[in-house]
Amino acid sequence: MFELKNDALLIDDREDLIAVLRMRFGEISGDIIQQIYEINDYSTLQALILGAANAPNWKTFLAEFKMGNESFRLVGENFNPLANDQKGWDSLDEAKEK
């Protein structure tokens, strides 16, 4: 019974990751979905969910995803979900100061 519960939790985490990726980045390839379903570690899946929620773009998330278990840092501008929206803010702030 305990094993079935653990399997259900892994399935839920995988589905959550796929859902977050689709919400953030649109449709994802079957290859990526297959790779997600091969992950059997809760910590890795939860770190990927956080990465998917915070990566500013698909390229950043994919780079972390491909690095495997040793990557998940979630620090710096690579994991600022608003980074793409903030690019013009510096020039606006400079204009206000003048």
DRENTI-948676 format. One line per 10 residues: number of its first residue (from 1); their letters; for each residue x, y, z of N, C-alpha, C, O, CB. Coordinates in nm, 4 decimals, decimal comma, m for minus. Glycine has a CB too. Layout:
% residues N
NUM) A) X:Y:Z:X:Y:Z:X:Y:Z:X:Y:Z:X:Y:Z | ...
//
This chain:
% residues 98
1) MFELKNDALL) 0,0817:m0,1200:0,0000:0,0000:0,0000:0,0000:0,0862:0,1266:0,0000:0,0579:0,2214:m0,0733:m0,0930:m0,0003:0,1206 | 0,1911:0,1279:0,0822:0,2790:0,2448:0,0908:0,3431:0,2745:m0,0440:0,3560:0,3905:m0,0832:0,3875:0,2228:0,1970 | 0,3830:0,1701:m0,1141:0,4452:0,1896:m0,2456:0,3477:0,2522:m0,3447:0,3868:0,3369:m0,4250:0,4965:0,0562:m0,3005 | 0,2225:0,2115:m0,3397:0,1219:0,2702:m0,4289:0,1042:0,4190:m0,4011:0,0878:0,4984:m0,4937:m0,0126:0,1975:m0,4134 | 0,1075:0,4568:m0,2725:0,0944:0,5981:m0,2365:0,2139:0,6763:m0,2898:0,1973:0,7852:m0,3447:0,0827:0,6151:m0,0829 | 0,3336:0,6216:m0,2741:0,4531:0,6886:m0,3250:0,4475:0,7027:m0,4762:0,4826:0,8076:m0,5302:0,5789:0,6121:m0,2841 | 0,4038:0,5983:m0,5446:0,3902:0,6055:m0,6901:0,2906:0,7134:m0,7300:0,3132:0,7861:m0,8267:0,3465:0,4700:m0,7468 | 0,1816:0,7241:m0,6570:0,0811:0,8266:m0,6861:0,1390:0,9660:m0,6669:0,1097:1,0569:m0,7445:m0,0423:0,8079:m0,5969 | 0,2211:0,9830:m0,5635:0,2838:1,1134:m0,5396:0,3814:1,1490:m0,6521:0,3865:1,2641:m0,6954:0,3572:1,1136:m0,4040 | 0,4574:1,0525:m0,6987:0,5483:1,0773:m0,8114:0,4698:1,1163:m0,9359:0,5070:1,2095:m1,0073:0,6348:0,9526:m0,8401
11) IDDREDLIAV) 0,3620:1,0451:m0,9610:0,2786:1,0768:m1,0779:0,2229:1,2181:m1,0658:0,2234:1,2938:m1,1628:0,1627:0,9745:m1,0925 | 0,1746:1,2539:m0,9463:0,1214:1,3891:m0,9246:0,2282:1,4951:m0,9486:0,2017:1,5965:m1,0132:0,0656:1,4026:m0,7821 | 0,3498:1,4722:m0,8965:0,4577:1,5690:m0,9168:0,4946:1,5812:m1,0642:0,5195:1,6914:m1,1131:0,5807:1,5292:m0,8355 | 0,4982:1,4705:m1,1339:0,5282:1,4754:m1,2785:0,4213:1,5548:m1,3527:0,4522:1,6396:m1,4365:0,5382:1,3322:m1,3374 | 0,2955:1,5262:m1,3209:0,1851:1,5980:m1,3870:0,1868:1,7462:m1,3518:0,1583:1,8307:m1,4366:0,0497:1,5366:m1,3475 | 0,2199:1,7778:m1,2275:0,2314:1,9190:m1,1874:0,3405:1,9889:m1,2669:0,3212:2,1007:m1,3146:0,2606:1,9307:m1,0367 | 0,4549:1,9232:m1,2810:0,5646:1,9820:m1,3588:0,5226:2,0065:m1,5026:0,5476:2,1139:m1,5574:0,6877:1,8911:m1,3552 | 0,4600:1,9092:m1,5630:0,4147:1,9242:m1,7018:0,3129:2,0376:m1,7128:0,3162:2,1153:m1,8081:0,3533:1,7919:m1,7536 | 0,2229:2,0468:m1,6155:0,1215:2,1542:m1,6175:0,1861:2,2922:m1,6061:0,1486:2,3842:m1,6787:0,0203:2,1346:m1,5029 | 0,2822:2,3070:m1,5160:0,3501:2,4368:m1,5005:0,4246:2,4723:m1,6289:0,4190:2,5864:m1,6746:0,4487:2,4339:m1,3800
21) LRMRFGEISG) 0,4939:2,3753:m1,6865:0,5665:2,4011:m1,8114:0,4712:2,4460:m1,9222:0,5020:2,5397:m1,9959:0,6432:2,2753:m1,8559 | 0,3577:2,3811:m1,9342:0,2605:2,4195:m2,0380:0,2027:2,5584:m2,0126:0,1835:2,6363:m2,1060:0,1469:2,3169:m2,0451 | 0,1748:2,5891:m1,8853:0,1221:2,7223:m1,8537:0,2236:2,8310:m1,8852:0,1877:2,9369:m1,9367:0,0817:2,7303:m1,7066 | 0,3499:2,8052:m1,8545:0,4539:2,9062:m1,8728:0,5028:2,9172:m2,0159:0,5244:3,0272:m2,0666:0,5696:2,8760:m1,7837 | 0,5205:2,8001:m2,0826:0,5923:2,7996:m2,2098:0,5138:2,7426:m2,3270:0,5675:2,7350:m2,4375:0,7174:2,7230:m2,1947 | 0,3898:2,7027:m2,3071:0,3111:2,6453:m2,4151:0,3323:2,4948:m2,4262:0,3778:2,4301:m2,3318:0,3461:2,7125:m2,5467 | 0,2998:2,4421:m2,5382:0,3096:2,2969:m2,5587:0,4550:2,2522:m2,5514:0,5448:2,3213:m2,5995:0,2481:2,2564:m2,6947 | 0,4772:2,1363:m2,4909:0,6123:2,0822:m2,4791:0,6200:1,9497:m2,5539:0,5189:1,8828:m2,5750:0,6522:2,0636:m2,3300 | 0,7396:1,9138:m2,5928:0,7575:1,7954:m2,6775:0,7343:1,6658:m2,6000:0,7486:1,6601:m2,4779:0,8978:1,7948:m2,7380 | 0,6985:1,5638:m2,6742:0,6811:1,4316:m2,6162:0,8098:1,3789:m2,5564:0,8071:1,3038:m2,4589:0,6300:1,3355:m2,7201
31) DIIQQIYEIN) 0,9226:1,4176:m2,6138:1,0525:1,3749:m2,5626:1,0757:1,4281:m2,4214:1,1232:1,3550:m2,3345:1,1648:1,4218:m2,6560 | 1,0427:1,5542:m2,3984:1,0588:1,6132:m2,2651:0,9631:1,5454:m2,1674:1,0015:1,5157:m2,0542:1,0333:1,7668:m2,2689 | 0,8402:1,5210:m2,2093:0,7433:1,4529:m2,1231:0,7950:1,3141:m2,0861:0,7847:1,2728:m1,9706:0,6053:1,4424:m2,1930 | 0,8495:1,2432:m2,1821:0,9062:1,1104:m2,1566:1,0186:1,1190:m2,0532:1,0258:1,0369:m1,9618:0,9589:1,0478:m2,2878 | 1,1056:1,2181:m2,0681:1,2155:1,2345:m1,9735:1,1638:1,2675:m1,8331:1,2195:1,2210:m1,7337:1,3108:1,3443:m2,0217 | 1,0587:1,3468:m1,8254:0,9993:1,3793:m1,6953:0,9459:1,2526:m1,6304:0,9636:1,2321:m1,5103:0,8861:1,4843:m1,7104 | 0,8812:1,1679:m1,7084:0,8252:1,0442:m1,6527:0,9316:0,9426:m1,6142:0,9005:0,8439:m1,5475:0,7308:0,9818:m1,7517 | 1,0541:0,9640:m1,6537:1,1635:0,8753:m1,6127:1,2263:0,9185:m1,4802:1,3085:0,8460:m1,4242:1,2706:0,8710:m1,7211 | 1,1883:1,0356:m1,4300:1,2412:1,0851:m1,3027:1,1665:1,0167:m1,1885:1,0435:1,0185:m1,1842:1,2280:1,2409:m1,2926 | 1,2412:0,9566:m1,0965:1,1822:0,8836:m0,9846:1,2230:0,9405:m0,8495:1,2149:0,8712:m0,7480:1,2212:0,7383:m0,9921
41) DYSTLQALIL) 1,2664:1,0645:m0,8473:1,3116:1,1275:m0,7245:1,2247:1,2495:m0,6949:1,2144:1,3410:m0,7766:1,4606:1,1673:m0,7347 | 1,1618:1,2495:m0,5759:1,0735:1,3606:m0,5386:1,1458:1,4945:m0,5360:1,0938:1,5945:m0,5853:1,0117:1,3343:m0,4030 | 1,2647:1,4966:m0,4790:1,3393:1,6222:m0,4667:1,3700:1,6814:m0,6030:1,3593:1,8024:m0,6228:1,4692:1,6002:m0,3892 | 1,4076:1,5969:m0,6958:1,4376:1,6440:m0,8310:1,3123:1,7012:m0,8959:1,3168:1,8083:m0,9565:1,4950:1,5297:m0,9171 | 1,2011:1,6304:m0,8835:1,0765:1,6789:m0,9432:1,0337:1,8121:m0,8813:0,9919:1,9032:m0,9529:0,9650:1,5747:m0,9259 | 1,0439:1,8235:m0,7511:1,0026:1,9480:m0,6869:1,0952:2,0638:m0,7221:1,0498:2,1773:m0,7373:0,9978:1,9299:m0,5364 | 1,2241:2,0361:m0,7351:1,3169:2,1404:m0,7788:1,2857:2,1831:m0,9214:1,2948:2,3014:m0,9542:1,4623:2,0914:m0,7685 | 1,2492:2,0882:m1,0062:1,2119:2,1218:m1,1439:1,0835:2,2038:m1,1496:1,0706:2,2932:m1,2331:1,1955:1,9947:m1,2264 | 0,9894:2,1741:m1,0620:0,8663:2,2533:m1,0567:0,8995:2,3977:m1,0211:0,8479:2,4908:m1,0829:0,7664:2,1936:m0,9540 | 0,9859:2,4164:m0,9212:1,0290:2,5524:m0,8847:1,1028:2,6194:m1,0000:1,0814:2,7373:m1,0285:1,1193:2,5488:m0,7600
51) GAANAPNWKT) 1,1894:2,5436:m1,0657:1,2612:2,5976:m1,1806:1,1672:2,6384:m1,2923:1,1843:2,7439:m1,3534:1,3606:2,4966:m1,2322 | 1,0680:2,5549:m1,3191:0,9705:2,5853:m1,4250:0,8906:2,7109:m1,3912:0,8576:2,7898:m1,4797:0,8748:2,4662:m1,4463 | 0,8600:2,7290:m1,2642:0,7827:2,8461:m1,2221:0,8643:2,9741:m1,2239:0,8079:3,0827:m1,2371:0,7273:2,8242:m1,0840 | 0,9960:2,9634:m1,2107:1,0792:3,0823:m1,1956:1,1722:3,1137:m1,3116:1,2263:3,2241:m1,3176:1,1593:3,0684:m1,0750 | 1,1924:3,0215:m1,4026:1,2794:3,0487:m1,5173:1,2129:3,1526:m1,6073:1,0936:3,1417:m1,6357:1,3097:2,9179:m1,5971 | 1,2874:3,2524:m1,6524:1,2265:3,3570:m1,7350:1,1916:3,3103:m1,8758:1,1116:3,3741:m1,9442:1,3191:3,4747:m1,7437 | 1,2513:3,1987:m1,9199:1,2225:3,1501:m2,0546:1,2518:3,0004:m2,0636:1,3139:2,9417:m1,9750:1,3053:3,2280:m2,1596 | 1,2057:2,9409:m2,1723:1,2208:2,7972:m2,1937:1,3677:2,7563:m2,1994:1,4060:2,6524:m2,1456:1,1503:2,7555:m2,3223 | 1,4488:2,8378:m2,2641:1,5910:2,8058:m2,2806:1,6598:2,7906:m2,1447:1,7397:2,6988:m2,1262:1,6613:2,9151:m2,3636 | 1,6301:2,8785:m2,0507:1,6891:2,8718:m1,9172:1,6427:2,7466:m1,8443:1,7232:2,6762:m1,7833:1,6531:2,9969:m1,8360
61) FLAEFKMGNE) 1,5120:2,7186:m1,8506:1,4624:2,5976:m1,7852:1,5256:2,4734:m1,8461:1,5703:2,3845:m1,7736:1,3099:2,5894:m1,7957 | 1,5297:2,4669:m1,9771:1,5829:2,3487:m2,0456:1,7294:2,3247:m2,0112:1,7713:2,2099:m1,9963:1,5671:2,3637:m2,1966 | 1,8069:2,4307:m1,9987:1,9482:2,4160:m1,9611:1,9602:2,3516:m1,8231:2,0430:2,2627:m1,8032:2,0197:2,5535:m1,9623 | 1,8790:2,3954:m1,7289:1,8805:2,3374:m1,5951:1,8297:2,1931:m1,5981:1,8848:2,1063:m1,5304:1,7954:2,4221:m1,4991 | 1,7274:2,1682:m1,6747:1,6690:2,0340:m1,6860:1,7715:1,9340:m1,7385:1,7815:1,8218:m1,6889:1,5458:2,0365:m1,7783 | 1,8466:1,9756:m1,8380:1,9452:1,8863:m1,8988:2,0668:1,8630:m1,8099:2,1385:1,7647:m1,8286:1,9900:1,9423:m2,0313 | 2,0914:1,9520:m1,7130:2,2064:1,9363:m1,6244:2,1857:1,8246:m1,5232:2,2828:1,7744:m1,4665:2,2345:2,0663:m1,5521 | 2,0629:1,7853:m1,4996:2,0367:1,6756:m1,4067:2,0287:1,7198:m1,2619:2,0116:1,8381:m1,2328:2,1427:1,5717:m1,4203 | 2,0412:1,6239:m1,1713:2,0227:1,6470:m1,0275:2,1182:1,7489:m0,9684:2,0847:1,8128:m0,8687:2,0382:1,5186:m0,9539 | 2,2334:1,7657:m1,0255:2,3353:1,8504:m0,9643:2,3192:1,9985:m0,9968:2,3958:2,0807:m0,9464:2,4707:1,8049:m1,0078
71) SFRLVGENFN) 2,2242:2,0334:m1,0777:2,2149:2,1694:m1,1259:2,1336:2,2620:m1,0367:2,1802:2,3719:m1,0065:2,1569:2,1689:m1,2611 | 2,0198:2,2248:m0,9950:1,9145:2,3087:m0,9421:1,9593:2,4105:m0,8378:1,9605:2,3824:m0,7180:1,8110:2,2235:m0,8840 | 1,9959:2,5284:m0,8852:2,0446:2,6352:m0,7983:1,9377:2,7414:m0,7754:1,9246:2,7928:m0,6643:2,1696:2,6991:m0,8579 | 1,8636:2,7737:m0,8757:1,7573:2,8735:m0,8677:1,8031:3,0064:m0,8099:1,7322:3,0677:m0,7302:1,6447:2,8204:m0,7853 | 1,9217:3,0512:m0,8500:1,9724:3,1791:m0,8010:2,0107:3,2681:m0,9183:2,0316:3,2206:m1,0299:2,0934:3,1579:m0,7076 | 2,0193:3,3965:m0,8917:2,0644:3,4921:m0,9919:1,9572:3,5266:m1,0937:1,8429:3,4820:m1,0839:2,1845:3,4383:m1,0626 | 1,9955:3,6053:m1,1895:1,9023:3,6524:m1,2920:1,8496:3,5416:m1,3821:1,7475:3,5594:m1,4485:1,9688:3,7565:m1,3762 | 1,9186:3,4265:m1,3854:1,8670:3,3159:m1,4659:1,7320:3,2683:m1,4158:1,6565:3,2075:m1,4916:1,9653:3,2003:m1,4661 | 1,6997:3,2946:m1,2896:1,5724:3,2507:m1,2339:1,4901:3,3665:m1,1823:1,4291:3,3585:m1,0757:1,5955:3,1517:m1,1232 | 1,4888:3,4725:m1,2573:1,4003:3,5845:m1,2311:1,2904:3,5771:m1,3364:1,3144:3,6097:m1,4526:1,4772:3,7233:m1,2349
81) PLANDQKGWD) 1,1691:3,5344:m1,2975:1,0642:3,5172:m1,3975:1,0230:3,6472:m1,4659:0,9547:3,6439:m1,5682:0,9443:3,4550:m1,3337 | 1,0634:3,7612:m1,4111:1,0293:3,8903:m1,4712:1,1447:3,9507:m1,5497:1,1350:4,0640:m1,5968:0,9854:3,9870:m1,3642 | 1,2533:3,8764:m1,5640:1,3734:3,9310:m1,6282:1,3453:3,9865:m1,7665:1,3938:4,0944:m1,8005:1,4800:3,8248:m1,6376 | 1,2687:3,9157:m1,8459:1,2407:3,9630:m1,9814:1,1560:4,0897:m1,9803:1,1696:4,1734:m2,0695:1,1703:3,8544:m2,0617 | 1,0691:4,1051:m1,8810:0,9837:4,2234:m1,8718:1,0583:4,3450:m1,8189:1,0153:4,4581:m1,8415:0,8649:4,1945:m1,7832 | 1,1695:4,3237:m1,7486:1,2407:4,4323:m1,6839:1,3535:4,4903:m1,7677:1,4186:4,5852:m1,7241:1,2951:4,3852:m1,5546 | 1,3783:4,4375:m1,8845:1,4929:4,4808:m1,9639:1,4930:4,6298:m1,9930:1,6000:4,6906:m1,9951:1,4965:4,4055:m2,0928 | 1,3798:4,6901:m2,0150:1,3755:4,8316:m2,0475:1,3673:4,9223:m1,9264:1,3724:5,0443:m1,9414:1,2605:4,8585:m2,1359 | 1,3550:4,8673:m1,8080:1,3369:4,9483:m1,6883:1,4570:5,0349:m1,6565:1,4398:5,1478:m1,6107:1,3069:4,8603:m1,5717 | 1,5772:4,9865:m1,6789:1,6958:5,0658:m1,6482:1,6973:5,1956:m1,7275:1,7276:5,3012:m1,6720:1,8224:4,9857:m1,6769
91) SLDEAKEK) 1,6656:5,1897:m1,8544:1,6657:5,3108:m1,9363:1,5532:5,4052:m1,8937:1,5691:5,5270:m1,9009:1,6515:5,2749:m2,0853 | 1,4401:5,3504:m1,8494:1,3314:5,4357:m1,8005:1,3724:5,5063:m1,6721:1,3426:5,6245:m1,6548:1,2038:5,3529:m1,7771 | 1,4400:5,4363:m1,5820:1,4863:5,4967:m1,4575:1,5878:5,6070:m1,4848:1,5841:5,7120:m1,4206:1,5474:5,3903:m1,3662 | 1,6783:5,5838:m1,5796:1,7776:5,6850:m1,6145:1,7101:5,8086:m1,6728:1,7521:5,9208:m1,6447:1,8797:5,6282:m1,7141 | 1,6079:5,7898:m1,7522:1,5366:5,9036:m1,8126:1,4660:5,9859:m1,7055:1,4615:6,1086:m1,7143:1,4343:5,8544:m1,9176 | 1,4108:5,9191:m1,6046:1,3421:5,9896:m1,4960:1,4391:6,0747:m1,4155:1,4037:6,1833:m1,3695:1,2714:5,8900:m1,4039 | 1,5623:6,0252:m1,3983:1,6621:6,0973:m1,3194:1,7079:6,2236:m1,3893:1,7475:6,3188:m1,3221:1,7815:6,0082:m1,2909 | 1,7041:6,2285:m1,5220:1,7517:6,3445:m1,5978:1,6559:6,4553:m1,5956:1,6814:6,5601:m1,6548:1,7800:6,3089:m1,7376
//
